[in-house]
Amino acid sequence: MATRHGLVRDLLYLPDSSPFAKLLDSCLRSRSARETRRVHARILNSQFSKEIFIQNKLIDVYGKCDCLDDARKVFDRMPQKNTFTWNSIITVLTKSGFLDEAARLFGSMPDPDQCSWNSMVSGFAQHDRFEESLEYFVKMHKENFFLNEYSFGSALSAYAGLMDFDIRIQVHAMVSKSWYSTNVYMGSALIDMYSKCGSVACS
């Protein structure tokens, strides 16, 4: 029976990076920074050291293991990046509370997508920077990105934090005109928003 170290050693000679991805999934399940770094070291000595897919996976796993510095080093050293690369590091930064750095990277991102915008809206809302969260929400709408339930949910959370009843009525109207007017999740978010301003009747 092959040992764990033997398995990792054998990965150096495989034709694709999927076994490394599976090992990183295992690291993620155990939230083991040590094992992630061990697998990373093997990847650096393999033909997949510059593969975008596996490097994106490393950023994601390092971030979820609370290894922000490691995630950022992987990102900074990548010779090529795609949209998923940028989204991964922005998500790591926003969830860790490094919002200004996330904003700086978002501003230099070549082609932000719906996921990128949602990360900014939700990240700022989760860290009580409500006005900035809503600025991203409004800009996202103006840029004609599709607003999904995640976008609205994050915006509603930010509106609730602002304690501005008039603005809440406006966002309620936006939700009512969207595809999510009968969505249970959105209904709960609206109830929570109104409850926080003490308006039980509206909720």
N, CA and C atoms as an extended XYZ file, in Angstrom:
609
Properties=species:S:1:pos:R:3:atomname:S:1:resname:S:1:resid:I:1 pbc="F F F"
N         0.843       -1.195        0.000 N   MET     1
C         0.000        0.000        0.000 CA  MET     1
C         0.886        1.257        0.000 C   MET     1
N         0.593        2.184       -0.906 N   ALA     2
C         1.413        3.383       -1.033 CA  ALA     2
C         1.210        4.302        0.158 C   ALA     2
N         2.296        4.867        0.634 N   THR     3
C         2.208        5.832        1.726 CA  THR     3
C         1.786        7.180        1.165 C   THR     3
N         1.378        8.098        2.072 N   ARG     4
C         0.980        9.433        1.630 CA  ARG     4
C         2.143       10.136        0.940 C   ARG     4
N         3.343       10.016        1.517 N   HIS     5
C         4.505       10.671        0.929 CA  HIS     5
C         4.843       10.049       -0.428 C   HIS     5
N         4.663        8.724       -0.532 N   GLY     6
C         4.908        8.059       -1.802 CA  GLY     6
C         3.934        8.512       -2.865 C   GLY     6
N         2.668        8.724       -2.447 N   LEU     7
C         1.650        9.184       -3.375 CA  LEU     7
C         1.992       10.569       -3.908 C   LEU     7
N         2.388       11.456       -3.011 N   VAL     8
C         2.734       12.809       -3.438 CA  VAL     8
C         3.943       12.787       -4.365 C   VAL     8
N         4.932       11.923       -4.047 N   ARG     9
C         6.128       11.818       -4.883 CA  ARG     9
C         5.759       11.328       -6.286 C   ARG     9
N         4.841       10.381       -6.367 N   ASP    10
C         4.431        9.845       -7.661 CA  ASP    10
C         3.693       10.883       -8.512 C   ASP    10
N         3.099       11.875       -7.859 N   LEU    11
C         2.351       12.892       -8.589 CA  LEU    11
C         3.236       13.716       -9.518 C   LEU    11
N         4.520       13.729       -9.239 N   LEU    12
C         5.438       14.509      -10.063 CA  LEU    12
C         5.488       14.009      -11.494 C   LEU    12
N         5.064       12.775      -11.726 N   TYR    13
C         5.210       12.177      -13.049 CA  TYR    13
C         3.868       11.954      -13.748 C   TYR    13
N         2.802       12.531      -13.225 N   LEU    14
C         1.492       12.345      -13.834 CA  LEU    14
C         1.277       13.342      -14.968 C   LEU    14
N         0.437       12.979      -15.946 N   PRO    15
C         0.255       13.821      -17.136 CA  PRO    15
C        -0.631       15.051      -16.931 C   PRO    15
N        -1.400       15.112      -15.872 N   ASP    16
C        -2.224       16.297      -15.626 CA  ASP    16
C        -2.254       16.605      -14.136 C   ASP    16
N        -2.809       17.766      -13.788 N   SER    17
C        -2.740       18.256      -12.411 CA  SER    17
C        -3.927       17.844      -11.542 C   SER    17
N        -4.847       17.038      -12.073 N   SER    18
C        -6.040       16.685      -11.302 CA  SER    18
C        -5.724       15.984       -9.973 C   SER    18
N        -4.707       15.115       -9.898 N   PRO    19
C        -4.385       14.532       -8.589 CA  PRO    19
C        -3.930       15.582       -7.568 C   PRO    19
N        -3.207       16.612       -8.036 N   PHE    20
C        -2.828       17.693       -7.137 CA  PHE    20
C        -4.069       18.432       -6.646 C   PHE    20
N        -5.020       18.631       -7.559 N   ALA    21
C        -6.263       19.305       -7.188 CA  ALA    21
C        -7.010       18.509       -6.123 C   ALA    21
N        -7.004       17.196       -6.255 N   LYS    22
C        -7.678       16.347       -5.260 CA  LYS    22
C        -6.978       16.421       -3.909 C   LYS    22
N        -5.645       16.462       -3.946 N   LEU    23
C        -4.906       16.611       -2.693 CA  LEU    23
C        -5.216       17.954       -2.024 C   LEU    23
N        -5.334       18.991       -2.826 N   LEU    24
C        -5.664       20.299       -2.272 CA  LEU    24
C        -7.090       20.317       -1.712 C   LEU    24
N        -7.985       19.582       -2.347 N   ASP    25
C        -9.347       19.452       -1.801 CA  ASP    25
C        -9.306       18.795       -0.427 C   ASP    25
N        -8.424       17.807       -0.289 N   SER    26
C        -8.255       17.134        1.004 CA  SER    26
C        -7.700       18.106        2.045 C   SER    26
N        -6.748       18.934        1.625 N   CYS    27
C        -6.192       19.947        2.530 CA  CYS    27
C        -7.272       20.921        2.972 C   CYS    27
N        -8.147       21.247        2.044 N   LEU    28
C        -9.222       22.186        2.351 CA  LEU    28
C       -10.199       21.594        3.359 C   LEU    28
N       -10.528       20.333        3.170 N   ARG    29
C       -11.461       19.673        4.101 CA  ARG    29
C       -10.890       19.637        5.517 C   ARG    29
N        -9.582       19.445        5.627 N   SER    30
C        -8.949       19.377        6.945 CA  SER    30
C        -8.484       20.746        7.441 C   SER    30
N        -8.615       21.775        6.559 N   ARG    31
C        -8.148       23.133        6.889 CA  ARG    31
C        -6.695       23.105        7.380 C   ARG    31
N        -5.885       22.301        6.682 N   SER    32
C        -4.492       22.138        7.091 CA  SER    32
C        -3.564       23.014        6.258 C   SER    32
N        -3.065       24.075        6.858 N   ALA    33
C        -2.105       24.941        6.182 CA  ALA    33
C        -0.801       24.194        5.920 C   ALA    33
N        -0.423       23.370        6.879 N   ARG    34
C         0.836       22.626        6.743 CA  ARG    34
C         0.798       21.679        5.540 C   ARG    34
N        -0.278       20.930        5.400 N   GLU    35
C        -0.401       20.004        4.273 CA  GLU    35
C        -0.498       20.763        2.950 C   GLU    35
N        -1.171       21.919        2.979 N   THR    36
C        -1.284       22.724        1.760 CA  THR    36
C         0.091       23.183        1.300 C   THR    36
N         0.906       23.622        2.233 N   ARG    37
C         2.266       24.053        1.876 CA  ARG    37
C         3.105       22.885        1.368 C   ARG    37
N         2.868       21.708        1.922 N   ARG    38
C         3.613       20.519        1.479 CA  ARG    38
C         3.250       20.170        0.033 C   ARG    38
N         1.952       20.195       -0.255 N   VAL    39
C         1.515       19.923       -1.626 CA  VAL    39
C         2.018       21.012       -2.572 C   VAL    39
N         1.964       22.251       -2.106 N   HIS    40
C         2.449       23.379       -2.911 CA  HIS    40
C         3.915       23.192       -3.288 C   HIS    40
N         4.727       22.743       -2.347 N   ALA    41
C         6.147       22.523       -2.620 CA  ALA    41
C         6.337       21.487       -3.725 C   ALA    41
N         5.500       20.448       -3.711 N   ARG    42
C         5.575       19.422       -4.758 CA  ARG    42
C         5.154       19.998       -6.110 C   ARG    42
N         4.129       20.843       -6.074 N   ILE    43
C         3.662       21.456       -7.322 CA  ILE    43
C         4.766       22.312       -7.938 C   ILE    43
N         5.494       23.042       -7.098 N   LEU    44
C         6.573       23.903       -7.591 CA  LEU    44
C         7.674       23.118       -8.283 C   LEU    44
N         7.813       21.858       -7.903 N   ASN    45
C         8.834       21.001       -8.508 CA  ASN    45
C         8.281       20.146       -9.640 C   ASN    45
N         7.073       20.441      -10.051 N   SER    46
C         6.446       19.667      -11.121 CA  SER    46
C         6.276       20.523      -12.370 C   SER    46
N         5.766       19.892      -13.417 N   GLN    47
C         5.514       20.626      -14.667 CA  GLN    47
C         4.273       21.497      -14.584 C   GLN    47
N         3.573       21.447      -13.449 N   PHE    48
C         2.343       22.225      -13.297 CA  PHE    48
C         2.553       23.504      -12.480 C   PHE    48
N         3.805       23.853      -12.255 N   SER    49
C         4.106       24.984      -11.364 CA  SER    49
C         3.535       26.309      -11.864 C   SER    49
N         3.347       26.423      -13.187 N   LYS    50
C         2.815       27.670      -13.744 CA  LYS    50
C         1.411       27.493      -14.322 C   LYS    50
N         0.803       26.350      -14.090 N   GLU    51
C        -0.551       26.119      -14.608 CA  GLU    51
C        -1.562       27.004      -13.859 C   GLU    51
N        -2.371       27.736      -14.595 N   ILE    52
C        -3.302       28.686      -13.982 CA  ILE    52
C        -4.321       27.975      -13.101 C   ILE    52
N        -4.856       26.868      -13.576 N   PHE    53
C        -5.884       26.160      -12.813 CA  PHE    53
C        -5.394       25.777      -11.421 C   PHE    53
N        -4.235       25.169      -11.338 N   ILE    54
C        -3.751       24.669      -10.043 CA  ILE    54
C        -3.306       25.825       -9.152 C   ILE    54
N        -2.801       26.904       -9.751 N   GLN    55
C        -2.432       28.070       -8.945 CA  GLN    55
C        -3.680       28.764       -8.387 C   GLN    55
N        -4.733       28.826       -9.194 N   ASN    56
C        -6.004       29.366       -8.688 CA  ASN    56
C        -6.509       28.538       -7.514 C   ASN    56
N        -6.335       27.239       -7.641 N   LYS    57
C        -6.766       26.325       -6.563 CA  LYS    57
C        -5.961       26.602       -5.289 C   LYS    57
N        -4.688       26.847       -5.453 N   LEU    58
C        -3.835       27.158       -4.293 CA  LEU    58
C        -4.288       28.440       -3.601 C   LEU    58
N        -4.602       29.474       -4.366 N   ILE    59
C        -5.076       30.734       -3.781 CA  ILE    59
C        -6.334       30.482       -2.961 C   ILE    59
N        -7.253       29.730       -3.541 N   ASP    60
C        -8.521       29.440       -2.861 CA  ASP    60
C        -8.299       28.661       -1.568 C   ASP    60
N        -7.481       27.631       -1.616 N   VAL    61
C        -7.255       26.786       -0.439 CA  VAL    61
C        -6.487       27.546        0.635 C   VAL    61
N        -5.440       28.261        0.238 N   TYR    62
C        -4.697       29.067        1.214 CA  TYR    62
C        -5.628       30.075        1.895 C   TYR    62
N        -6.470       30.698        1.110 N   GLY    63
C        -7.386       31.672        1.673 CA  GLY    63
C        -8.331       31.061        2.689 C   GLY    63
N        -8.879       29.895        2.375 N   LYS    64
C        -9.820       29.232        3.278 CA  LYS    64
C        -9.129       28.594        4.468 C   LYS    64
N        -7.806       28.471        4.395 N   CYS    65
C        -7.025       28.002        5.545 CA  CYS    65
C        -6.460       29.184        6.342 C   CYS    65
N        -6.954       30.391        6.031 N   ASP    66
C        -6.524       31.618        6.717 CA  ASP    66
C        -5.038       31.908        6.530 C   ASP    66
N        -4.524       31.573        5.364 N   CYS    67
C        -3.121       31.858        5.037 CA  CYS    67
C        -3.080       32.937        3.961 C   CYS    67
N        -3.446       34.146        4.350 N   LEU    68
C        -3.555       35.242        3.391 CA  LEU    68
C        -2.234       35.545        2.709 C   LEU    68
N        -1.144       35.570        3.473 N   ASP    69
C         0.162       35.879        2.891 CA  ASP    69
C         0.546       34.867        1.816 C   ASP    69
N         0.276       33.595        2.088 N   ASP    70
C         0.593       32.555        1.103 CA  ASP    70
C        -0.243       32.731       -0.157 C   ASP    70
N        -1.532       33.021        0.040 N   ALA    71
C        -2.423       33.219       -1.106 CA  ALA    71
C        -1.954       34.388       -1.955 C   ALA    71
N        -1.571       35.460       -1.289 N   ARG    72
C        -1.140       36.655       -2.018 CA  ARG    72
C         0.173       36.408       -2.754 C   ARG    72
N         1.083       35.650       -2.159 N   LYS    73
C         2.345       35.336       -2.831 CA  LYS    73
C         2.106       34.534       -4.105 C   LYS    73
N         1.191       33.569       -4.039 N   VAL    74
C         0.866       32.789       -5.240 CA  VAL    74
C         0.338       33.722       -6.328 C   VAL    74
N        -0.584       34.600       -5.939 N   PHE    75
C        -1.179       35.538       -6.898 CA  PHE    75
C        -0.115       36.442       -7.516 C   PHE    75
N         0.724       37.030       -6.677 N   ASP    76
C         1.723       37.989       -7.156 CA  ASP    76
C         2.751       37.351       -8.088 C   ASP    76
N         3.023       36.067       -7.877 N   ARG    77
C         4.060       35.397       -8.668 CA  ARG    77
C         3.519       34.742       -9.936 C   ARG    77
N         2.217       34.790      -10.132 N   MET    78
C         1.643       34.150      -11.319 CA  MET    78
C         1.965       34.957      -12.571 C   MET    78
N         2.615       34.365      -13.548 N   PRO    79
C         2.944       35.091      -14.781 CA  PRO    79
C         1.711       35.396      -15.624 C   PRO    79
N         0.711       34.550      -15.512 N   GLN    80
C        -0.548       34.760      -16.227 CA  GLN    80
C        -1.712       34.577      -15.258 C   GLN    80
N        -2.733       35.396      -15.431 N   LYS    81
C        -3.906       35.329      -14.560 CA  LYS    81
C        -5.166       35.370      -15.415 C   LYS    81
N        -6.220       34.700      -14.960 N   ASN    82
C        -7.514       34.821      -15.613 CA  ASN    82
C        -8.519       35.433      -14.629 C   ASN    82
N        -9.745       35.563      -15.036 N   THR    83
C       -10.762       36.198      -14.190 CA  THR    83
C       -10.936       35.446      -12.883 C   THR    83
N       -10.871       34.134      -12.932 N   PHE    84
C       -11.028       33.342      -11.709 CA  PHE    84
C        -9.892       33.626      -10.732 C   PHE    84
N        -8.694       33.869      -11.248 N   THR    85
C        -7.551       34.213      -10.391 CA  THR    85
C        -7.851       35.474       -9.594 C   THR    85
N        -8.285       36.509      -10.306 N   TRP    86
C        -8.600       37.780       -9.656 CA  TRP    86
C        -9.741       37.622       -8.653 C   TRP    86
N       -10.776       36.898       -9.045 N   ASN    87
C       -11.914       36.695       -8.141 CA  ASN    87
C       -11.502       35.953       -6.878 C   ASN    87
N       -10.607       34.989       -7.027 N   SER    88
C       -10.167       34.193       -5.877 CA  SER    88
C        -9.453       35.066       -4.850 C   SER    88
N        -8.512       35.901       -5.301 N   ILE    89
C        -7.758       36.718       -4.342 CA  ILE    89
C        -8.625       37.835       -3.769 C   ILE    89
N        -9.536       38.385       -4.575 N   ILE    90
C       -10.436       39.418       -4.062 CA  ILE    90
C       -11.354       38.840       -2.996 C   ILE    90
N       -11.838       37.628       -3.211 N   THR    91
C       -12.686       36.971       -2.211 CA  THR    91
C       -11.919       36.721       -0.922 C   THR    91
N       -10.676       36.264       -1.048 N   VAL    92
C        -9.832       36.035        0.133 CA  VAL    92
C        -9.649       37.339        0.906 C   VAL    92
N        -9.372       38.419        0.202 N   LEU    93
C        -9.120       39.710        0.850 CA  LEU    93
C       -10.368       40.264        1.527 C   LEU    93
N       -11.502       40.203        0.844 N   THR    94
C       -12.720       40.757        1.431 CA  THR    94
C       -13.165       39.962        2.654 C   THR    94
N       -13.067       38.651        2.581 N   LYS    95
C       -13.476       37.834        3.730 CA  LYS    95
C       -12.525       38.006        4.914 C   LYS    95
N       -11.275       38.361        4.619 N   SER    96
C       -10.300       38.568        5.691 CA  SER    96
C       -10.332       39.996        6.233 C   SER    96
N       -11.147       40.844        5.614 N   GLY    97
C       -11.276       42.221        6.095 CA  GLY    97
C       -10.308       43.211        5.482 C   GLY    97
N        -9.525       42.781        4.487 N   PHE    98
C        -8.579       43.681        3.830 CA  PHE    98
C        -9.285       44.361        2.649 C   PHE    98
N       -10.244       45.198        2.983 N   LEU    99
C       -11.136       45.761        1.975 CA  LEU    99
C       -10.452       46.783        1.076 C   LEU    99
N        -9.594       47.603        1.629 N   ASP   100
C        -8.910       48.612        0.810 CA  ASP   100
C        -8.007       47.958       -0.221 C   ASP   100
N        -7.331       46.892        0.184 N   GLU   101
C        -6.476       46.167       -0.753 CA  GLU   101
C        -7.324       45.472       -1.817 C   GLU   101
N        -8.470       44.926       -1.401 N   ALA   102
C        -9.385       44.305       -2.362 CA  ALA   102
C        -9.879       45.339       -3.369 C   ALA   102
N       -10.189       46.540       -2.877 N   ALA   103
C       -10.663       47.608       -3.760 CA  ALA   103
C        -9.573       48.011       -4.754 C   ALA   103
N        -8.331       48.056       -4.278 N   ARG   104
C        -7.222       48.419       -5.164 CA  ARG   104
C        -7.051       47.395       -6.283 C   ARG   104
N        -7.117       46.115       -5.913 N   LEU   105
C        -6.983       45.064       -6.919 CA  LEU   105
C        -8.176       45.052       -7.870 C   LEU   105
N        -9.367       45.254       -7.311 N   PHE   106
C       -10.571       45.291       -8.151 CA  PHE   106
C       -10.460       46.410       -9.186 C   PHE   106
N        -9.917       47.548       -8.760 N   GLY   107
C        -9.754       48.677       -9.669 CA  GLY   107
C        -8.778       48.414      -10.795 C   GLY   107
N        -7.842       47.494      -10.585 N   SER   108
C        -6.852       47.183      -11.623 CA  SER   108
C        -7.194       45.893      -12.379 C   SER   108
N        -8.339       45.300      -12.048 N   MET   109
C        -8.757       44.048      -12.686 CA  MET   109
C        -9.154       44.307      -14.144 C   MET   109
N        -8.608       43.537      -15.088 N   PRO   110
C        -8.889       43.789      -16.512 CA  PRO   110
C       -10.364       43.653      -16.886 C   PRO   110
N       -10.994       42.563      -16.465 N   ASP   111
C       -12.379       42.307      -16.866 CA  ASP   111
C       -13.196       41.751      -15.703 C   ASP   111
N       -13.628       42.608      -14.767 N   PRO   112
C       -14.452       42.110      -13.657 CA  PRO   112
C       -15.765       41.540      -14.173 C   PRO   112
N       -16.214       40.462      -13.550 N   ASP   113
C       -17.487       39.861      -13.948 CA  ASP   113
C       -18.485       39.988      -12.800 C   ASP   113
N       -19.607       39.327      -12.926 N   GLN   114
C       -20.656       39.397      -11.904 CA  GLN   114
C       -20.144       38.953      -10.542 C   GLN   114
N       -19.340       37.902      -10.530 N   CYS   115
C       -18.776       37.382       -9.282 CA  CYS   115
C       -17.872       38.424       -8.619 C   CYS   115
N       -17.077       39.130       -9.422 N   SER   116
C       -16.182       40.159       -8.893 CA  SER   116
C       -16.975       41.252       -8.192 C   SER   116
N       -18.002       41.751       -8.858 N   TRP   117
C       -18.835       42.811       -8.283 CA  TRP   117
C       -19.538       42.329       -7.019 C   TRP   117
N       -20.089       41.120       -7.058 N   ASN   118
C       -20.782       40.589       -5.881 CA  ASN   118
C       -19.846       40.467       -4.684 C   ASN   118
N       -18.607       40.090       -4.947 N   SER   119
C       -17.628       39.972       -3.863 CA  SER   119
C       -17.398       41.317       -3.191 C   SER   119
N       -17.359       42.380       -3.980 N   MET   120
C       -17.146       43.711       -3.419 CA  MET   120
C       -18.371       44.182       -2.634 C   MET   120
N       -19.547       43.961       -3.201 N   VAL   121
C       -20.783       44.373       -2.510 CA  VAL   121
C       -20.912       43.638       -1.183 C   VAL   121
N       -20.749       42.317       -1.211 N   SER   122
C       -20.926       41.525        0.004 CA  SER   122
C       -19.804       41.743        1.002 C   SER   122
N       -18.567       41.859        0.500 N   GLY   123
C       -17.423       42.029        1.389 CA  GLY   123
C       -17.515       43.291        2.216 C   GLY   123
N       -17.859       44.398        1.579 N   PHE   124
C       -17.982       45.658        2.315 CA  PHE   124
C       -19.174       45.631        3.259 C   PHE   124
N       -20.270       44.999        2.834 N   ALA   125
C       -21.453       44.912        3.705 CA  ALA   125
C       -21.156       44.082        4.948 C   ALA   125
N       -20.437       42.970        4.781 N   GLN   126
C       -20.138       42.082        5.906 CA  GLN   126
C       -19.234       42.729        6.939 C   GLN   126
N       -18.467       43.736        6.519 N   HIS   127
C       -17.564       44.408        7.450 CA  HIS   127
C       -18.059       45.806        7.812 C   HIS   127
N       -19.376       45.992        7.668 N   ASP   128
C       -20.065       47.212        8.133 CA  ASP   128
C       -19.628       48.481        7.420 C   ASP   128
N       -19.121       48.359        6.220 N   ARG   129
C       -18.819       49.547        5.406 CA  ARG   129
C       -19.926       49.655        4.361 C   ARG   129
N       -21.099       50.010        4.893 N   PHE   130
C       -22.339       49.905        4.130 CA  PHE   130
C       -22.407       50.854        2.936 C   PHE   130
N       -21.997       52.094        3.123 N   GLU   131
C       -22.092       53.056        2.031 CA  GLU   131
C       -21.244       52.626        0.836 C   GLU   131
N       -20.041       52.132        1.105 N   GLU   132
C       -19.173       51.679        0.022 CA  GLU   132
C       -19.737       50.436       -0.651 C   GLU   132
N       -20.347       49.569        0.144 N   SER   133
C       -21.002       48.387       -0.411 CA  SER   133
C       -22.069       48.796       -1.415 C   SER   133
N       -22.869       49.779       -1.042 N   LEU   134
C       -23.949       50.224       -1.914 CA  LEU   134
C       -23.427       50.974       -3.135 C   LEU   134
N       -22.289       51.629       -2.982 N   GLU   135
C       -21.672       52.278       -4.143 CA  GLU   135
C       -21.315       51.239       -5.204 C   GLU   135
N       -20.777       50.102       -4.754 N   TYR   136
C       -20.457       49.032       -5.700 CA  TYR   136
C       -21.725       48.441       -6.305 C   TYR   136
N       -22.762       48.316       -5.499 N   PHE   137
C       -24.040       47.791       -5.990 CA  PHE   137
C       -24.610       48.693       -7.084 C   PHE   137
N       -24.594       50.002       -6.840 N   VAL   138
C       -25.115       50.964       -7.821 CA  VAL   138
C       -24.264       50.942       -9.098 C   VAL   138
N       -22.944       50.915       -8.940 N   LYS   139
C       -22.055       50.867      -10.104 CA  LYS   139
C       -22.263       49.581      -10.892 C   LYS   139
N       -22.463       48.485      -10.182 N   MET   140
C       -22.710       47.193      -10.831 CA  MET   140
C       -23.960       47.283      -11.700 C   MET   140
N       -25.002       47.914      -11.155 N   HIS   141
C       -26.257       48.091      -11.897 CA  HIS   141
C       -26.038       48.985      -13.115 C   HIS   141
N       -25.284       50.078      -12.950 N   LYS   142
C       -25.033       51.005      -14.046 CA  LYS   142
C       -24.194       50.376      -15.156 C   LYS   142
N       -23.332       49.420      -14.764 N   GLU   143
C       -22.493       48.729      -15.747 CA  GLU   143
C       -23.252       47.604      -16.450 C   GLU   143
N       -24.552       47.497      -16.137 N   ASN   144
C       -25.447       46.513      -16.774 CA  ASN   144
C       -25.099       45.063      -16.468 C   ASN   144
N       -24.516       44.841      -15.274 N   PHE   145
C       -24.323       43.464      -14.835 CA  PHE   145
C       -25.633       42.949      -14.253 C   PHE   145
N       -25.902       41.672      -14.480 N   PHE   146
C       -27.136       41.074      -13.980 CA  PHE   146
C       -27.099       41.011      -12.455 C   PHE   146
N       -28.128       41.513      -11.819 N   LEU   147
C       -28.236       41.476      -10.365 CA  LEU   147
C       -28.974       40.215       -9.957 C   LEU   147
N       -28.265       39.294       -9.319 N   ASN   148
C       -28.915       38.053       -8.888 CA  ASN   148
C       -29.298       38.147       -7.411 C   ASN   148
N       -29.795       37.061       -6.849 N   GLU   149
C       -30.261       37.096       -5.465 CA  GLU   149
C       -29.113       37.379       -4.499 C   GLU   149
N       -27.904       36.981       -4.880 N   TYR   150
C       -26.748       37.258       -4.029 CA  TYR   150
C       -26.463       38.760       -4.010 C   TYR   150
N       -26.571       39.399       -5.183 N   SER   151
C       -26.360       40.852       -5.276 CA  SER   151
C       -27.372       41.587       -4.409 C   SER   151
N       -28.653       41.227       -4.581 N   PHE   152
C       -29.712       41.890       -3.821 CA  PHE   152
C       -29.585       41.602       -2.322 C   PHE   152
N       -29.249       40.355       -1.983 N   GLY   153
C       -29.133       39.993       -0.574 CA  GLY   153
C       -28.056       40.801        0.128 C   GLY   153
N       -26.911       40.976       -0.532 N   SER   154
C       -25.821       41.761        0.042 CA  SER   154
C       -26.214       43.231        0.149 C   SER   154
N       -26.894       43.735       -0.886 N   ALA   155
C       -27.329       45.131       -0.866 CA  ALA   155
C       -28.343       45.367        0.247 C   ALA   155
N       -29.250       44.428        0.425 N   LEU   156
C       -30.255       44.564        1.492 CA  LEU   156
C       -29.594       44.585        2.860 C   LEU   156
N       -28.556       43.784        3.013 N   SER   157
C       -27.807       43.771        4.269 CA  SER   157
C       -27.171       45.130        4.519 C   SER   157
N       -26.633       45.738        3.453 N   ALA   158
C       -26.022       47.060        3.577 CA  ALA   158
C       -27.067       48.131        3.870 C   ALA   158
N       -28.201       48.046        3.190 N   TYR   159
C       -29.275       49.010        3.438 CA  TYR   159
C       -29.760       48.920        4.876 C   TYR   159
N       -29.841       47.695        5.386 N   ALA   160
C       -30.274       47.512        6.777 CA  ALA   160
C       -29.305       48.195        7.733 C   ALA   160
N       -28.020       48.115        7.406 N   GLY   161
C       -27.013       48.751        8.250 CA  GLY   161
C       -27.075       50.265        8.230 C   GLY   161
N       -27.549       50.832        7.116 N   LEU   162
C       -27.618       52.294        7.002 CA  LEU   162
C       -28.776       52.892        7.805 C   LEU   162
N       -29.776       52.074        8.117 N   MET   163
C       -30.932       52.552        8.878 CA  MET   163
C       -31.632       53.705        8.155 C   MET   163
N       -31.719       53.638        6.838 N   ASP   164
C       -32.375       54.674        6.037 CA  ASP   164
C       -33.636       54.078        5.420 C   ASP   164
N       -34.799       54.448        5.964 N   PHE   165
C       -36.051       53.822        5.553 CA  PHE   165
C       -36.393       54.135        4.098 C   PHE   165
N       -36.179       55.383        3.659 N   ASP   166
C       -36.523       55.768        2.291 CA  ASP   166
C       -35.749       54.954        1.263 C   ASP   166
N       -34.463       54.750        1.534 N   ILE   167
C       -33.641       53.969        0.609 CA  ILE   167
C       -34.105       52.516        0.583 C   ILE   167
N       -34.544       52.009        1.721 N   ARG   168
C       -35.022       50.624        1.781 CA  ARG   168
C       -36.249       50.423        0.908 C   ARG   168
N       -37.123       51.428        0.888 N   ILE   169
C       -38.309       51.352        0.033 CA  ILE   169
C       -37.893       51.253       -1.433 C   ILE   169
N       -36.850       51.993       -1.795 N   GLN   170
C       -36.371       51.988       -3.171 CA  GLN   170
C       -35.825       50.619       -3.571 C   GLN   170
N       -35.019       50.022       -2.695 N   VAL   171
C       -34.442       48.712       -3.039 CA  VAL   171
C       -35.523       47.637       -3.034 C   VAL   171
N       -36.534       47.795       -2.157 N   HIS   172
C       -37.670       46.861       -2.160 CA  HIS   172
C       -38.357       46.912       -3.514 C   HIS   172
N       -38.517       48.125       -4.062 N   ALA   173
C       -39.136       48.283       -5.376 CA  ALA   173
C       -38.301       47.601       -6.456 C   ALA   173
N       -36.968       47.701       -6.344 N   MET   174
C       -36.095       47.049       -7.320 CA  MET   174
C       -36.254       45.538       -7.266 C   MET   174
N       -36.327       45.003       -6.040 N   VAL   175
C       -36.506       43.555       -5.885 CA  VAL   175
C       -37.837       43.127       -6.475 C   VAL   175
N       -38.889       43.918       -6.230 N   SER   176
C       -40.231       43.581       -6.710 CA  SER   176
C       -40.290       43.515       -8.233 C   SER   176
N       -39.437       44.312       -8.901 N   LYS   177
C       -39.420       44.334      -10.365 CA  LYS   177
C       -38.486       43.276      -10.947 C   LYS   177
N       -37.771       42.583      -10.089 N   SER   178
C       -36.803       41.593      -10.569 CA  SER   178
C       -37.419       40.205      -10.609 C   SER   178
N       -36.586       39.237      -11.070 N   TRP   179
C       -37.014       37.847      -11.126 CA  TRP   179
C       -37.177       37.245       -9.730 C   TRP   179
N       -36.684       37.952       -8.704 N   TYR   180
C       -36.610       37.371       -7.367 CA  TYR   180
C       -37.721       37.857       -6.441 C   TYR   180
N       -38.778       38.429       -7.012 N   SER   181
C       -39.847       38.999       -6.194 CA  SER   181
C       -40.549       37.948       -5.333 C   SER   181
N       -40.549       36.679       -5.776 N   THR   182
C       -41.214       35.620       -5.003 CA  THR   182
C       -40.214       34.662       -4.372 C   THR   182
N       -38.930       35.020       -4.418 N   ASN   183
C       -37.884       34.163       -3.881 CA  ASN   183
C       -37.920       34.162       -2.347 C   ASN   183
N       -37.887       32.982       -1.752 N   VAL   184
C       -37.967       32.859       -0.295 CA  VAL   184
C       -36.781       33.543        0.385 C   VAL   184
N       -35.602       33.356       -0.178 N   TYR   185
C       -34.400       33.973        0.393 CA  TYR   185
C       -34.523       35.489        0.397 C   TYR   185
N       -35.002       36.058       -0.720 N   MET   186
C       -35.156       37.501       -0.808 CA  MET   186
C       -36.230       37.993        0.148 C   MET   186
N       -37.296       37.202        0.297 N   GLY   187
C       -38.346       37.576        1.238 CA  GLY   187
C       -37.809       37.657        2.657 C   GLY   187
N       -36.982       36.706        3.024 N   SER   188
C       -36.380       36.702        4.373 CA  SER   188
C       -35.451       37.898        4.557 C   SER   188
N       -34.692       38.226        3.497 N   ALA   189
C       -33.771       39.361        3.573 CA  ALA   189
C       -34.539       40.671        3.735 C   ALA   189
N       -35.674       40.792        3.038 N   LEU   190
C       -36.490       41.998        3.168 CA  LEU   190
C       -37.080       42.120        4.571 C   LEU   190
N       -37.559       41.008        5.112 N   ILE   191
C       -38.105       41.020        6.477 CA  ILE   191
C       -37.045       41.449        7.475 C   ILE   191
N       -35.838       40.910        7.293 N   ASP   192
C       -34.733       41.268        8.183 CA  ASP   192
C       -34.406       42.750        8.073 C   ASP   192
N       -34.416       43.265        6.833 N   MET   193
C       -34.102       44.671        6.614 CA  MET   193
C       -35.103       45.570        7.329 C   MET   193
N       -36.399       45.294        7.148 N   TYR   194
C       -37.417       46.132        7.777 CA  TYR   194
C       -37.432       45.971        9.294 C   TYR   194
N       -37.157       44.771        9.751 N   SER   195
C       -37.157       44.525       11.196 CA  SER   195
C       -36.097       45.367       11.887 C   SER   195
N       -34.950       45.520       11.220 N   LYS   196
C       -33.857       46.273       11.821 CA  LYS   196
C       -34.152       47.767       11.930 C   LYS   196
N       -35.143       48.220       11.135 N   CYS   197
C       -35.518       49.636       11.253 CA  CYS   197
C       -36.797       49.779       12.068 C   CYS   197
N       -37.268       48.657       12.617 N   GLY   198
C       -38.436       48.708       13.494 CA  GLY   198
C       -39.752       48.811       12.770 C   GLY   198
N       -39.751       48.535       11.461 N   SER   199
C       -40.982       48.642       10.687 CA  SER   199
C       -41.590       47.252       10.491 C   SER   199
N       -42.292       46.784       11.498 N   VAL   200
C       -42.893       45.447       11.449 CA  VAL   200
C       -43.988       45.393       10.416 C   VAL   200
N       -44.727       46.485       10.235 N   ALA   201
C       -45.836       46.507        9.287 CA  ALA   201
C       -45.351       46.257        7.873 C   ALA   201
N       -44.248       46.917        7.482 N   CYS   202
C       -43.697       46.733        6.129 CA  CYS   202
C       -43.148       45.329        5.942 C   CYS   202
N       -42.588       44.778        7.014 N   SER   203
C       -42.003       43.442        6.891 CA  SER   203
C       -43.083       42.379        6.753 C   SER   203
